[in-house]
Amino acid sequence: MDDRVFLKVYYFGHILLQTSEGVKFICENPLDVVIPFTISFEELKDVICEKIDSEMSRKISCILYRYPIPVFGGFVQFESKYVTDEASLQEMFSMYFKSRSRISFIELYIEFEQSEADRNIAREDYNSDSEEEFESNYEVVGPDGDEEQGDGTVAPDVTDVANTLVNEVSFEEPSFMRVLDLEAMHVPEFSEYMSVEISIVADGEFAVGMEFSFRESVIRAMKEYSIRRSVDYRVYEPEPLTFYAKCTQYGSGCDWLIRVSMISRKHCWVVWRYNGSHTYTRSTISQDHSKLDSNTIAEVIKPLVEADPSLKVKSVIVDVQSKFNYTVSYRKAWLAKQKAIEKIFGGWEASYEALPIWFEAMCHKETSAVVHFETMPAYQGDDLVSDIRVLHRVFWSYYPCIRAFRHCKPIVQVDETHLYGKYKGCLLVTVSQDGNNNIVPIAFAIVEGETSDAWHFFLSNLRQHVVTRDGVGLISDRHESINAVVEQSNGAWSPPRAFHMFCIRHIESNFLRKFKAPYLQKLVVNIGYSRTVHEYEVRYQRLRERGDAYTNWLNRIPREQYALAFNGGYRRGHMTTNLVECINSVLKGARNLSITALVNYFDRQNQVFEVREMPSGLEYAVDLRRHQCDCGEFQVDRIPCRHVFACCANQRLDWQLFRPLENPSTWPAYTGPRFVPNPFLRRVTKCRPKMTRFLNEMDTRMLRPARRCTQCGAEGHSRSRCRRSAGAPADHNAQ
């Protein structure tokens, strides 16, 4: 083994925390150094100082190194840690050995001690009592709640988005000590890194000399202090190593002031000055608080969101009200939930990057699985970026699904579901049904939209990899894109290899939209369900008697594509695409399934779990690798028991695969390009997307009539909010 290591040293730069890869070091000219593993801490500092120009050389005060941590999904996040002595230096080398497969060098960030002149200036500033002079030298940032956090968005410029994807530096950040919130240290899997210390404010008040581990600890303590006392403050930030704040009523009845500074030799933040508690009280009580922003709420509700990602926003508002005695707005609660989800499960961009890693691991564990990507080149300005690709489409099918289709009816149903996240797109799904009427999903795809090219990509891969036998019935809606792909499939989806048929419910919907005749809906459906030619002719004639326009419209659709009497039996009794709709409901509500067993302990590496059954309290051992459970059902029936379901739910494993992907550390190293989302598909607003589809009678829950007031008869409000009501609340804007 090589006894030397390559270092990349950053200095006089920035440390970025809010990036897709976690902590990131930035500087103009990083320094390359090669050192032996036997080097001492003092020798390391001397070597680094010698490599830097003499005019810039100062005594090193802090050394920080960046190390990778595998997170859920096989993705790697980087965090940082101090090097302060020989022990921490050896710990850095030890962590490098463990992650040598992911990183080929160690990244360090260096801070230098202040000169004597700088110390004198700082000492004079700390002893100054002229708050007016101090205030005039610094910019005042008013507390605007979530607006201060940048919750608003604008439509992205494509070039700017591409540049951001490459550089990961979209704005100027304060340097070094400003962003040392090592959040990943709190993750249970990495308990050996849990060394964060947070000072507790005694008796709810600050005191001179109080120490905090990080700048974020100071901010968190001040926010909690202000929220608890229903007071507020403004922040003045002269430099990254000093935090200065005053009450919003300073000079008008309150002299609350606090100054906290970073002490390099102690590696902590210390309260240098504090004037005592607030001396004013508000005349009115607000329902919300400016410091109770979406980031603060996100930290509070993280356990709730992790337990139930489908948590209602109204439940978030109730939880915040019970803990802080403030009622936040729906928008702020919604933003907090989105940020909590991002902190727990990762952001959108990180998910796009993790997608090829997931699929490569799946294909490595199960070589018969099918995955097909289509990507587009990424540009930085006019220059092509070689190691980044824009994800365009992806098709996949699990081997158990492919094998299961061999034993299903020769019938498939296809449909799409719009994605309502940060990026637009569609999820295409294909399902079938076995002899016991069990629904079997067999293929999936994520595409840019319901276009002809997208359906061609999906149906061609479906035909090539999954639905390979002939004589198969294909049921879909009457979307023009699907019809065009079927006609241009070179016989792959045409008789005798396949028989394309339409969903009768969509035909009914199209008929209603065309003629606005709901009294004829049932008759149209009955025509489709006619099992004999005579039955068809009788119902068809009945429709014709109502008007030739109705039958003329129906004649444009070939009878074999919608009527049972003429389809040759290829429908197998299926008239709609309801099977796909059922799968869509499962995908939306899968996290609401109740489990009667809980995981006590687990060995993730060996896939061994200890499960406690509720409410009996009996404990069972589950070995996923060997397909064994103490209850015996897993071995005898070859079907996962409820204890296996509990294990899979606890570790977010798909029990239908029967071959867990195991620990991400066992996955093969990914060497392909980095995937990024398509900036053209990004939504320009950050709030819940508005519905753009046309509603019909199939959307009965969405077609509710407008709310009408029983007091005045007007639409748009209820009786309790009617201005004409005697009990209506007074106008708060009136003076």
ROTITI-798177 format. One line per 10 residues: number of its first residue (from 1); their letters; for each residue x negated, y, z negated of C-alpha. Coordinates in steps of 0.25 Angstrom, whole numbers, padded with zeros to 4 digits. Layout:
NUM> A> X,Y,Z  ...
***
This chain:
1> MDDRVFLKVY> 0000,0000,0000  -0005,0014,0004  -0010,0021,-0009  -0007,0035,-0003  0005,0043,-0001  0009,0054,0008  0015,0067,0002  0022,0078,0008  0022,0091,-0001  0032,0102,0000
11> YFGHILLQTS> 0029,0116,-0006  0034,0130,-0005  0047,0125,0001  0061,0120,-0003  0068,0108,-0009  0081,0105,-0003  0091,0096,-0010  0104,0097,-0002  0100,0089,0010  0104,0076,0016
21> EGVKFICENP> 0092,0069,0010  0092,0075,-0004  0080,0083,-0008  0071,0089,0003  0058,0096,0002  0056,0108,0012  0043,0116,0015  0036,0122,0027  0023,0114,0027  0024,0102,0018
31> LDVVIPFTIS> 0010,0096,0014  0006,0082,0017  -0003,0075,0006  -0008,0061,0005  -0011,0056,-0009  -0014,0043,-0016  -0004,0037,-0026  -0015,0037,-0037  -0015,0053,-0037  -0012,0060,-0050
41> FEELKDVICE> -0002,0071,-0052  -0012,0082,-0053  -0020,0076,-0041  -0007,0077,-0033  -0005,0092,-0037  -0020,0095,-0033  -0019,0088,-0020  -0006,0095,-0016  -0012,0109,-0020  -0025,0106,-0012
51> KIDSEMSRKI> -0017,0103,0001  -0009,0116,-0001  -0016,0129,0004  -0024,0136,-0007  -0016,0149,-0006  -0003,0142,-0009  -0009,0132,-0019  -0003,0134,-0033  -0002,0124,-0045  0009,0114,-0043
61> SCILYRYPIP> 0021,0115,-0053  0030,0104,-0047  0030,0092,-0038  0043,0086,-0033  0044,0074,-0024  0055,0068,-0016  0060,0054,-0016  0071,0046,-0009  0083,0040,-0016  0092,0030,-0009
71> VFGGFVQFES> 0106,0034,-0010  0119,0027,-0006  0120,0023,0008  0105,0021,0010  0102,0036,0012  0090,0042,0005  0091,0055,-0003  0078,0062,-0008  0077,0067,-0022  0065,0074,-0029
81> KYVTDEASLQ> 0057,0072,-0042  0046,0079,-0050  0031,0075,-0050  0026,0080,-0063  0016,0070,-0068  0009,0057,-0066  0021,0049,-0069  0031,0056,-0059  0020,0055,-0049  0019,0040,-0050
91> EMFSMYFKSR> 0034,0040,-0050  0034,0048,-0037  0025,0037,-0031  0033,0026,-0036  0046,0032,-0029  0038,0034,-0016  0034,0019,-0016  0049,0015,-0018  0054,0024,-0007  0042,0022,0003
101> SRISFIELYI> 0051,0016,0013  0059,0029,0014  0048,0039,0013  0034,0039,0018  0029,0051,0009  0031,0058,-0004  0037,0072,-0003  0033,0082,-0014  0038,0097,-0016  0028,0106,-0024
111> EFEQSEADRN> 0030,0118,-0032  0019,0127,-0037  0018,0135,-0050  0020,0150,-0050  0008,0159,-0050  0005,0168,-0062  0011,0180,-0056  0024,0172,-0053  0025,0168,-0067  0023,0182,-0072
121> IAREDYNSDS> 0034,0187,-0063  0043,0176,-0067  0040,0178,-0082  0044,0193,-0080  0057,0190,-0074  0061,0180,-0085  0058,0191,-0095  0066,0202,-0088  0078,0207,-0095  0083,0215,-0083
131> EEEFESNYEV> 0094,0207,-0078  0098,0219,-0068  0084,0218,-0062  0085,0203,-0061  0099,0203,-0055  0095,0213,-0044  0084,0204,-0039  0092,0192,-0036  0104,0188,-0028  0117,0185,-0035
141> VGPDGDEEQG> 0124,0173,-0030  0139,0174,-0034  0146,0161,-0039  0156,0158,-0028  0159,0143,-0031  0158,0134,-0020  0155,0145,-0010  0142,0146,-0016  0139,0132,-0013  0141,0133,0002
151> DGTVAPDVTD> 0155,0126,0003  0159,0133,0015  0155,0128,0029  0154,0133,0043  0154,0126,0056  0140,0120,0058  0131,0125,0070  0126,0112,0077  0111,0117,0078  0111,0121,0063
161> VANTLVNEVS> 0117,0108,0059  0107,0100,0067  0096,0109,0061  0101,0106,0047  0102,0091,0049  0087,0091,0053  0081,0101,0043  0090,0099,0031  0087,0113,0027  0099,0122,0030
171> FEEPSFMRVL> 0097,0133,0019  0086,0138,0010  0085,0131,-0004  0078,0136,-0016  0065,0128,-0019  0061,0117,-0027  0068,0117,-0041  0081,0122,-0036  0086,0109,-0030  0081,0098,-0040
181> DLEAMHVPEF> 0094,0092,-0043  0091,0077,-0042  0105,0072,-0041  0101,0058,-0036  0095,0056,-0050  0109,0054,-0055  0112,0042,-0046  0113,0029,-0054  0105,0021,-0044  0092,0029,-0047
191> SEYMSVEISI> 0093,0030,-0062  0077,0031,-0062  0078,0045,-0057  0088,0050,-0066  0080,0061,-0073  0088,0073,-0072  0090,0081,-0085  0101,0091,-0087  0101,0101,-0098  0113,0102,-0106
201> VADGEFAVGM> 0118,0116,-0111  0119,0115,-0126  0132,0121,-0131  0135,0125,-0117  0125,0136,-0117  0112,0138,-0111  0099,0142,-0119  0086,0148,-0116  0076,0136,-0113  0086,0126,-0109
211> EFSFRESVIR> 0080,0117,-0098  0086,0111,-0086  0080,0101,-0076  0085,0107,-0063  0091,0119,-0058  0104,0112,-0055  0105,0108,-0069  0105,0123,-0073  0115,0127,-0063  0124,0115,-0067
221> AMKEYSIRRS> 0123,0119,-0082  0127,0134,-0078  0138,0130,-0070  0144,0121,-0081  0142,0131,-0091  0149,0142,-0083  0161,0133,-0079  0163,0128,-0094  0163,0143,-0099  0171,0149,-0087
231> VDYRVYEPEP> 0160,0159,-0084  0152,0161,-0072  0138,0166,-0068  0130,0171,-0056  0116,0165,-0051  0104,0173,-0048  0093,0165,-0042  0079,0172,-0040  0071,0159,-0037  0073,0144,-0037
241> LTFYAKCTQY> 0066,0143,-0051  0076,0152,-0058  0091,0152,-0061  0097,0165,-0066  0112,0167,-0068  0121,0177,-0075  0136,0178,-0079  0145,0184,-0068  0149,0194,-0079  0135,0198,-0083
251> GSGCDWLIRV> 0134,0212,-0087  0149,0213,-0088  0151,0206,-0101  0142,0194,-0101  0127,0193,-0101  0126,0178,-0098  0113,0175,-0091  0104,0163,-0088  0090,0161,-0082  0085,0147,-0079
261> SMISRKHCWV> 0071,0145,-0073  0063,0133,-0068  0050,0130,-0077  0041,0123,-0068  0032,0117,-0079  0044,0111,-0086  0051,0107,-0073  0065,0112,-0078  0074,0124,-0078  0074,0133,-0091
271> VWRYNGSHTY> 0084,0143,-0096  0075,0156,-0098  0086,0165,-0101  0100,0164,-0106  0109,0175,-0112  0119,0166,-0119  0134,0163,-0116  0143,0171,-0108  0150,0183,-0115  0162,0185,-0107
281> TRSTISQDHS> 0175,0177,-0104  0183,0177,-0092  0197,0184,-0092  0203,0174,-0083  0200,0159,-0081  0197,0155,-0067  0202,0141,-0061  0189,0139,-0055  0174,0142,-0057  0163,0147,-0048
291> KLDSNTIAEV> 0153,0137,-0053  0162,0125,-0053  0158,0123,-0038  0160,0111,-0029  0146,0106,-0032  0148,0106,-0047  0162,0099,-0045  0155,0089,-0036  0145,0085,-0047  0157,0083,-0057
301> IKPLVEADPS> 0166,0075,-0048  0155,0066,-0043  0158,0054,-0052  0173,0055,-0047  0170,0056,-0033  0160,0044,-0034  0171,0036,-0040  0182,0040,-0030  0177,0047,-0018  0192,0049,-0014
311> LKVKSVIVDV> 0194,0058,-0026  0205,0068,-0024  0201,0083,-0024  0212,0086,-0033  0206,0076,-0043  0192,0083,-0042  0200,0096,-0046  0206,0090,-0058  0193,0084,-0062  0186,0097,-0061
321> QSKFNYTVSY> 0197,0104,-0069  0196,0094,-0080  0181,0095,-0082  0179,0110,-0079  0193,0116,-0082  0193,0123,-0068  0202,0120,-0056  0193,0121,-0043  0199,0123,-0029  0202,0111,-0020
331> RKAWLAKQKA> 0191,0115,-0011  0180,0115,-0022  0185,0102,-0027  0185,0096,-0013  0171,0101,-0010  0166,0096,-0023  0171,0082,-0020  0164,0082,-0006  0151,0086,-0013  0153,0075,-0023
341> IEKIFGGWEA> 0155,0065,-0012  0143,0070,-0005  0134,0069,-0018  0139,0055,-0020  0140,0049,-0006  0131,0058,0002  0134,0069,0011  0138,0068,0026  0125,0070,0032  0118,0060,0023
351> SYEALPIWFE> 0129,0050,0026  0126,0052,0041  0112,0049,0038  0115,0037,0030  0124,0031,0040  0113,0024,0049  0106,0019,0037  0119,0013,0032  0122,0006,0046  0108,0001,0047
361> AMCHKETSAV> 0108,-0005,0034  0121,-0012,0037  0116,-0017,0050  0103,-0022,0042  0112,-0030,0032  0122,-0035,0043  0115,-0035,0056  0129,-0039,0063  0135,-0025,0060  0137,-0015,0071
371> VHFETMPAYQ> 0133,0000,0071  0132,0009,0082  0128,0023,0082  0129,0034,0092  0120,0047,0088  0117,0060,0095  0104,0068,0095  0102,0079,0084  0096,0092,0088  0089,0103,0080
381> GDDLVSDIRV> 0091,0115,0089  0087,0110,0103  0077,0099,0097  0081,0085,0096  0079,0079,0082  0074,0065,0084  0077,0058,0070  0091,0063,0069  0104,0059,0076  0118,0064,0075
391> LHRVFWSYYP> 0128,0053,0072  0138,0052,0083  0145,0039,0082  0144,0026,0074  0151,0012,0076  0149,0001,0066  0155,-0012,0062  0152,-0022,0051  0149,-0036,0054  0160,-0042,0045
401> CIRAFRHCKP> 0170,-0033,0053  0164,-0038,0066  0165,-0052,0062  0179,-0051,0056  0185,-0046,0069  0182,-0059,0075  0193,-0065,0066  0203,-0053,0068  0214,-0051,0077  0209,-0047,0091
411> IVQVDETHLY> 0215,-0033,0088  0208,-0020,0084  0213,-0006,0080  0205,0007,0082  0207,0020,0076  0200,0033,0071  0199,0041,0058  0195,0055,0058  0183,0058,0048  0186,0070,0039
421> GKYKGCLLVT> 0172,0073,0033  0162,0083,0035  0160,0078,0050  0171,0075,0059  0172,0061,0066  0181,0048,0067  0180,0035,0061  0184,0024,0071  0189,0011,0065  0193,-0003,0072
431> VSQDGNNNIV> 0201,-0013,0064  0206,-0027,0066  0215,-0037,0058  0213,-0052,0055  0223,-0063,0054  0226,-0060,0040  0230,-0045,0044  0217,-0040,0037  0212,-0027,0043  0198,-0028,0047
441> PIAFAIVEGE> 0190,-0015,0051  0180,-0019,0062  0173,-0007,0067  0170,0008,0064  0165,0020,0070  0162,0035,0067  0163,0044,0079  0164,0059,0082  0179,0058,0085  0190,0051,0093
451> TSDAWHFFLS> 0184,0053,0106  0182,0044,0118  0167,0042,0116  0169,0039,0101  0180,0028,0104  0171,0022,0116  0160,0021,0106  0169,0014,0095  0176,0005,0105  0164,0001,0113
461> NLRQHVVTRD> 0156,-0003,0100  0169,-0010,0094  0170,-0018,0107  0155,-0021,0108  0152,-0025,0093  0166,-0029,0086  0178,-0032,0095  0170,-0041,0105  0181,-0051,0109  0191,-0049,0120
471> GVGLISDRHE> 0207,-0048,0119  0206,-0038,0108  0218,-0028,0106  0214,-0013,0103  0224,-0004,0096  0222,0011,0095  0229,0024,0096  0231,0031,0109  0219,0040,0108  0214,0044,0122
481> SINAVVEQSN> 0200,0041,0118  0203,0026,0115  0211,0025,0128  0199,0030,0136  0189,0021,0129  0197,0009,0131  0199,0012,0146  0184,0015,0148  0179,0003,0140  0177,-0006,0152
491> GAWSPPRAFH> 0187,-0016,0148  0181,-0018,0134  0194,-0013,0128  0203,-0016,0140  0211,-0029,0143  0207,-0041,0143  0196,-0038,0133  0205,-0028,0124  0219,-0022,0124  0220,-0008,0120
501> MFCIRHIESN> 0234,-0005,0113  0239,0007,0106  0244,0009,0091  0260,0010,0092  0260,0020,0080  0251,0030,0088  0260,0028,0100  0272,0032,0091  0264,0044,0086  0261,0049,0100
511> FLRKFKAPYL> 0275,0047,0105  0280,0055,0093  0270,0066,0096  0275,0066,0111  0290,0066,0109  0292,0071,0095  0303,0060,0094  0301,0052,0080  0315,0045,0082  0308,0037,0094
521> QKLVVNIGYS> 0295,0033,0086  0300,0020,0081  0305,0016,0095  0292,0018,0101  0285,0010,0090  0296,-0001,0092  0292,-0001,0107  0278,-0004,0104  0282,-0015,0094  0291,-0022,0104
531> RTVHEYEVRY> 0286,-0037,0105  0294,-0041,0117  0296,-0034,0131  0311,-0034,0128  0309,-0027,0115  0300,-0017,0122  0310,-0014,0133  0322,-0012,0124  0314,-0002,0115  0308,0005,0127
541> QRLRERGDAY> 0321,0007,0133  0327,0013,0120  0315,0023,0121  0318,0026,0135  0332,0029,0132  0327,0041,0123  0320,0047,0135  0311,0043,0147  0300,0052,0141  0298,0043,0129
551> TNWLNRIPRE> 0296,0030,0138  0288,0038,0148  0278,0042,0137  0277,0027,0132  0275,0022,0146  0262,0029,0147  0257,0019,0136  0255,0005,0142  0265,-0005,0135  0254,-0015,0132
561> QYALAFNGGY> 0247,-0005,0123  0258,-0002,0114  0269,-0013,0115  0268,-0026,0108  0276,-0033,0120  0266,-0029,0130  0252,-0030,0123  0250,-0045,0125  0248,-0048,0110  0235,-0040,0109
571> RRGHMTTNLV> 0240,-0031,0098  0242,-0043,0088  0254,-0036,0082  0246,-0023,0079  0253,-0011,0084  0246,0000,0077  0232,0004,0072  0236,0003,0057  0225,-0006,0054  0215,0005,0057
581> ECINSVLKGA> 0223,0015,0049  0222,0005,0037  0207,0005,0038  0207,0020,0038  0215,0020,0025  0205,0010,0019  0193,0019,0023  0200,0031,0016  0204,0024,0004  0193,0013,0002
591> RNLSITALVN> 0188,0020,-0011  0202,0019,-0018  0201,0004,-0019  0202,0000,-0033  0192,-0010,-0039  0195,-0019,-0051  0180,-0021,-0054  0169,-0012,-0058  0153,-0013,-0056  0146,-0013,-0069
601> YFDRQNQVFE> 0131,-0015,-0064  0125,-0018,-0051  0112,-0022,-0045  0112,-0015,-0032  0099,-0021,-0027  0104,-0036,-0029  0119,-0032,-0027  0123,-0038,-0040  0135,-0032,-0048  0142,-0033,-0061
611> VREMPSGLEY> 0156,-0030,-0060  0167,-0028,-0071  0181,-0032,-0068  0192,-0023,-0072  0199,-0024,-0082  0195,-0037,-0087  0180,-0033,-0088  0175,-0046,-0083  0161,-0044,-0076  0156,-0051,-0063
621> AVDLRRHQCD> 0143,-0051,-0056  0143,-0048,-0041  0132,-0052,-0032  0135,-0045,-0018  0122,-0051,-0012  0126,-0066,-0015  0141,-0063,-0013  0144,-0068,-0027  0153,-0063,-0039  0155,-0069,-0053
631> CGEFQVDRIP> 0170,-0070,-0050  0167,-0080,-0039  0177,-0074,-0028  0166,-0068,-0020  0159,-0082,-0018  0171,-0091,-0016  0180,-0082,-0008  0169,-0075,0000  0177,-0062,-0002  0173,-0050,-0011
641> CRHVFACCAN> 0179,-0050,-0024  0184,-0038,-0032  0170,-0038,-0039  0163,-0037,-0026  0172,-0026,-0022  0168,-0018,-0035  0153,-0020,-0031  0155,-0015,-0017  0163,-0003,-0021  0153,0000,-0032
651> QRLDWQLFRP> 0142,0000,-0022  0150,0005,-0010  0148,-0008,-0002  0157,-0013,0009  0161,-0027,0004  0166,-0031,0017  0152,-0032,0022  0148,-0043,0012  0133,-0038,0014  0131,-0026,0006
661> LENPSTWPAY> 0120,-0016,0011  0113,-0018,-0002  0104,-0007,-0008  0100,0004,0002  0085,0001,-0001  0087,-0013,0006  0091,-0006,0019  0081,-0005,0030  0075,0008,0032  0082,0017,0042
671> TGPRFVPNPF> 0073,0022,0053  0084,0028,0062  0087,0043,0065  0094,0051,0055  0109,0053,0057  0117,0066,0056  0131,0070,0058  0136,0077,0070  0136,0092,0067  0147,0094,0077
681> LRRVTKCRPK> 0157,0085,0069  0155,0093,0056  0167,0099,0051  0166,0114,0049  0174,0115,0036  0170,0109,0023  0184,0107,0017  0193,0095,0020  0195,0094,0036  0208,0098,0041
691> MTRFLNEMDT> 0217,0088,0049  0216,0090,0064  0224,0078,0069  0238,0078,0073  0248,0072,0063  0259,0062,0068  0269,0054,0061  0258,0044,0057  0253,0054,0048  0265,0054,0039
701> RMLRPARRCT> 0258,0059,0026  0252,0071,0034  0264,0075,0041  0271,0080,0028  0279,0093,0030  0274,0106,0025  0277,0109,0010  0289,0117,0009  0293,0125,-0004  0306,0122,-0010
711> QCGAEGHSRS> 0307,0136,-0015  0306,0145,-0003  0306,0135,0008  0292,0139,0014  0282,0129,0018  0267,0128,0013  0270,0128,-0002  0278,0122,-0013  0288,0127,-0023  0278,0128,-0034
721> RCRRSAGAPA> 0269,0138,-0026  0280,0146,-0020  0279,0161,-0022  0294,0162,-0023  0295,0152,-0034  0298,0159,-0048  0287,0150,-0054  0276,0154,-0044  0263,0158,-0049  0259,0172,-0049
731> DHNAQ> 0250,0177,-0038  0235,0177,-0044  0231,0188,-0034  0241,0198,-0040  0236,0208,-0049
***
